[in-house]
Each structure stands twice: as C-alpha cells, then as structure tokens.
Amino acid sequence: MKYFNTIVDWNKLNSDEQENILLRPAYFENNVIKKKVEEIIKNVQSLGDQAVKNYTNLFDKCLLHKFQLSQEYISSTLLQIDPVLQEAIAVAENNITSFHKAQILPDTDIETQVGIRCQQIYLPLNSIGIYIPNGIAPLLSTVLMLGIPAKIAGCKEIILCSPPPISHEVIYAAHTCGINKIFQIGGAQAIAALAFGTESIPKVDKIFGPGNAYVTEAKLQVSSVFNGPEIDMLAGPSELLIIADETSNADFIAADLLSQAEHGISSQVLLLTSCAQLAKQVVLSINKQLKNFFRSSDIYIALKNSAIILTKSVFESIYISNRYAPEHLIINTKEPRSLLPHILNASSIFLGPWSPESAGDYASGTNHVLPTYGKSISSSALGLSDFKKRILVQELTSQGFMDLSHTLQVLSKSEKLEAHNNAVKIRINFFQDKL
C-alpha cells in the first residue's frame, strides 16, 4: 500500500519552491486532441446526424437509430427510481431552487435626468444545451445544478445530452427539472451538434456542463467560431484548499481532502495549517481512510499532486490561499466566519467543521459548477445570471433630448463622428421648426 506523507514548511522554501508547491497539475495543450476535435466538428457540420451516428458507434460502441429518448421511455424509467433516492433528490432540488430563486434581480428603471428614462431588463436565454458526462458515475447532481437555474430563469428550450446508455438517475433528475428533450449522444460530437444543429438535434445559444479533454476542447473550439454558441466556462481539474488550526478535527480534514481527490487523478488538494501536530494527525488519518476505498489507487495519484503546508499563522495561510485562488476553500478554524472578510479569491467557501465540500457538491443549495485553475481571481461560480441576458433600454422625451443635445454634439464633434452629430442636429432643427 502506497503512503501519503507530503508535509512541507512554507517558510523553509525559497520563492521558486513556494511557487512550485502551488502549481496545478500540468495542463498541456494536446495537439492530437485538438486536431481530432476539429475533424469531428467539421464532419458534424457537414454530415449532421450521420456523423453523430458514426461517432457514437465508434466511441460509445452503440449503434443508434434515434438520438432522442421517447417520452414513453422516459416515463418508464421514472418508475424504476428508488424512493429513497427520489427523496434525496427532492431535498437537493428544494435547496438549490431556494438559493437560486434568491438570486433573481429586479429590473432597473430610472430617470437619469428629467425626460431621460434608462432601463436594464433581464431576459432568459432562448435555448441552452446541458452536457452531462457518463464516465465513472452518472452525475445527476450536475443535472440539478444546471437544470434548476435554467428553469428558474425561464429558458425556453433546454436540451440535455449525455453518452449512451443514459442512466435512469440522470433521466429522473432531468425530469424533476422539467427537461424532456434528452439526447443519448456524448463527446465532442455532442458539443458540435448542440453548437451547429443537425437534422434531429436543435442548435442552442449556450452550452453548459463538464466533460473530458475532448468535450472541453470542443467547447473551446465551437465558442471561438463566428456566430458560435456561448459556453459556461472551461473548467480544469477539480481542487480543494483547507485552512485549519489546532481546534480542527483531523479525521474531518482527511475525509474532505480525500473526497476531493476522488474527482480524478488530476485533482489537487492542499491543507494549510500552523499546527504541526494536526498535520501529522491528518497524514495518519488520510492513509487509514484511504484503505477503505475501492478507487484508492486513483486517489493516491491525485495525492501526488497535493501537499500539507505548514505556515506561521492562520493569516499566512490566508495569504497563500488568496495567492492560489482555489476552486473550493474550507475554513476549518475556531472562528471561521471571522476570517471571511480576509478571503479575496475563492470560487466556493465552506465555513466550519460541519460544512464539508460534499454538501456543496450535492444539496446545500449553492452551485457546484465553479471556476478552477486560479480563475476565481476574476471569475465567479455559476449562477442564475448565467442563464439570462441583460438588455438596456432608453427613452427620451423631446424636451429630454433637447436638454441633452448640446452634450451630445460636443462629444460627437470631439470624436470627429459627423454622422452621430448629424443625427442630433436633424432633431434639433425639427424641434425648433415646430416652435
């Protein structure tokens, strides 16, 4: 059995070593994947359904005659879901709904000066595509995280794609979100189909959802095409950073680190603490708990990207955390909320010993679709606003226009835009001729 024992003292490292210990697992550009995805996208654009059918047969070993699940099939699968799971999904759905409904913003409607009315209104995206991977396990939680805010926002058409065979749990989660257009296609071909449309798969305005390297590359490529769809984000491997002190429970911390390492071999977990005794206890607990997991070898690979870092104080831990800008941040200290004002960069924060990252992944109510790879410095967690667009409205009365006209003329002349100035002058002359 392999053993995790990576404890380093931050203040014994030089600047280069400090930089290296915070490096994410290498995220190399793979030209083979890039070229293959380019080929898949071009074929789907030119051949439509036939290309999707061919790739589904090639990659998923599934020969399909129809991509979309029938309503009869969907209805039959709903009857096969364990009532205990149904109840758990209902609790998660309720919490996620409550949190995202609270994000509804009022429209803005003000008079900036007499006779000039300015508005900002929010409208739902017309059509969206939701991609749900089907690798290690069916990610029914991601269906909820994407489908619920889409429904609250009022998106008119929601298309869900997932590689065949789509699990009954994913179908049930989709049903609870009001999604009834479910297509059993996956990979880069699914992203291409959503981006450009085929004979049977509708084109969408924005694509949401995680995936493997091919799916991520496909999202990047289709979003870069003129008139291509928007995408939610390009998420890298998952990550967790924990700030802990001497009051922390070592078993809790070890369990949280392991739960995040479980996401994949490229995941990264870090513990920052000024308590050397806690660090040692966490190491022992990690290795003890690791023995109980079926996928322990995969988790251990992720732990090779990870470390326990000894710091001088909790505030030095906060400094390092802000520098790292984690996807998930657990603050497991005596008074965690008191440290919240000092946190500058994190995608999702969990306060206290009873707030495991697992809660946010499933059912506390916050969204688990988050920026990774340090992107929390400038990007935000997925929320209701991602499923809407802001539109600006202005309406001027004749007097409001005349009061502003001098300002418009001065500014347009300054920029040497004659036609802009003319659009103002024409109206001034018309207004004055009527007097």
Secondary structure, 3 states (H helix, E strand, C coil): CCCCCCEEEHHHCCHHHHHHHCCCCCCCCCHHHHHHHHHHHHHHHHHCHHHHHHHHHHHHCCCCCCCECCHHHHHHHHCCCCHHHHHHHHHHHHHHHHHHHCCCCCCEEEEEECCEEEEEEEEECCEEEEECCECCCECHHHHHHHHHHHHHHCCCEEEEECCCCCCHHHHHHHHHCCCCEEECCCHHHHHHHHHHCCCCCCCCCEEECCCCHHHHHHHHHHHCCCCCCEECCCCCCCEEEEEECCCCCHHHHHHHHHHHHCCCCCCEEEEEECCHHHHHHHHHHHHHHHCCCCCHHHHHHHHCCCEEEECCCHHHHHHHHHHHCCCEEEEECCCHHHHHHHCCCCCEEEECCCCCHHHHHHCCCCCCCCCCCCHHHCCCCCCHHHHEEEEEEEEECHHHHHHHHHHHHHHHHHCCCHHHHHHHHHHHHHHHHCC
